[in-house]
Amino acid sequence: MKNCIIIGGGIIGLSSAYYLHKAGHQVTIIDQSSMDFGASYVNAGYLSPSHIIPLAAPGVMKKGLKWMFNPGSPLFIKPRLKSDFLQWAWAFNKSCSLENVNSSMLAIKDITLLGQQLYTEIKQEEKFKFQLEKKGLLMICQTEKMLEEELKVVDVAKKEGLAARELSIKELQQIEPNVKIEAKGAVIYDCDAHTTPSTFMEEMKAYLQKVGVTILKNEKIHNIQTDGTKIVSVTSTSTTHKADEFVLAAGSWSKALCKKLGIKLLLEAGKGYRINSGRDLGISMPAILAEAKVAVTPMDGFTRFAGTMEIAGINHKINKIRVDAIAKAAHNYYPDIVLSDSEKNDAACGLRPVTPDGMPYIGKSQKCNNLTIATGHAMLGWSMGTSTGKLVSEIISDKKTSLDVAIYHPDRRF
C-alpha cells in the first residue's frame, strides 16, 4: 500500500482517487477550490469516442487566426507576448497536421471507449444514480460544405469500427419529433453516450469520503519540497503533507505547479461556457450544432447548451459576447427556442487544459519519479476521466496498463 496525494479534485482527480483506493492505496485529494464548479461541472457531459479528430488538426490554426478578430467565434486565441504561450502556439501550429491526426486517432478512440465502459461499470458496481444514456450524438449541419466535412469524419469513424451514419432530414425529424430543427442534414454517432456531470461528481465525492478518502478543499499548493528526483512533501494553505506518490491532476493550473519542479509542460487554459434551461424545450437528443461548435445536451431535469474554446489565460471572467453567441446558435438551429436573459445571466464557465497536439499528458516525467501527471485533456476530459484515473492507478501500482500510455507521455517533444 502506498500513501498517495492527488492535487486536483476534478473528474481526473476523483477518478484517480477511486481506482487508487480500489487498488488498496491510502488517498488524499487536495484542491484549491470548493470543488463545486469548473470544467468538470459545466461540460456537455458527453462520453464521445466519436471525437477521434484531435483539436490540433489541419486548418485549425488558420481558422483560429481568422476568428481572432471575432470575439463571438467558436475558437478564440488571444495573442500574448509571453514565452510560454508563444512556445505553445508554435507547437500547436506545428501539430495541426494530417500526421498528428493519423497518429492520435486510435489513442483517442481507445481511451474514450474505455472511459465510457468504466462509467457504466462504476454506476453498476456502486449503485450510483447519475444519468447515463446511450442515445448517440447528432451532428447537425446547416450548410452542404459542413455536411460534406462531417461525412468524411463519419467514414473515418466507421473504418475505426465506430457506429456512425448519415441521417436524412426526415430521419432527423423522426429522431427529434418535438422540436423544430433548421438543418441541411445530419449524422449520428450511435457509439456515444451522455451524462449529467454534476450528479456524477457529487455521488463520487460522497462515495470517496464514505470509503475513507480524505478530501481537502480550499487548500492551494504553495510549495513542493523535493529530494533529487523525488517529491518529499507539498505545503498547502494550512499544512504540509507527506506521501509516497503524488498525482498532478490540477487541470489548467498544472503547468504552474510543474514549473516548481523544473518540468516544462506546454499547456494553455481553454475556457468554455454553458447555459442551462430548466424549461421543457422538446429536445431529447444530444447534438452538436456543427458550424457554431455548440453542444446541446438533455440532462437530468434541464437542457444544457455549451461551447466555445477561448484560449486567453487563466481567468473565470464571463464574456457576455460569447454567451450570446451560444444562445444565438441555439435559436438559429432550433428556431422556436429563445434562451431568456435570466438563463444567459446564469451562465457559467470552466477552464479546460489544452496541449499543443490535442492529446492528454498521462505518465511520469523523467525529472520526478514519484509524480504521475494527468492533465491536458482539453474538451475530452469528461470522456477520458474514468479511463485516465484507471491508468494513473495502474502506473502507481506498477501494473500493466490497460492501454499503451507511451503516446500520452508528458516528456514528449512537439
Secondary structure, DSSP 4 states (H G I P E B T S, - for coil): --EEEEE--SHHHHHHHHHHHHTT-EEEEE-SS-SSSSHHHHS--EE-TT--S-SS-TTHHHHHHHHTT-TTSSEEE-----HHHHHHHHHHHHH-SHHHHHHHHHHHHHHHHHHHHHHHHHHHHHT----EE---EEEEESSHHHHHHHHHHHHHHHHTT--EEEE-HHHHHHHSTTS----SEEEEETT-EEE-HHHHHHHHHHHHHHTT-EEE-S----EEEEETTEEEEEE-SS-EEE-SEEEE--GGGHHHHHHTTT-----EEEEEEEEEE-S-----S-EEETTTTEEEEEETTEEEEEEEEEES-S-----HHHHHHHHHHHHHHSTT----HHHHHT-EEEEEEE-TTS--EEEE-TT-TTEEEEE-BGGGHHHHHHHHHHHHHHHHTT---SS--GGG-TT---
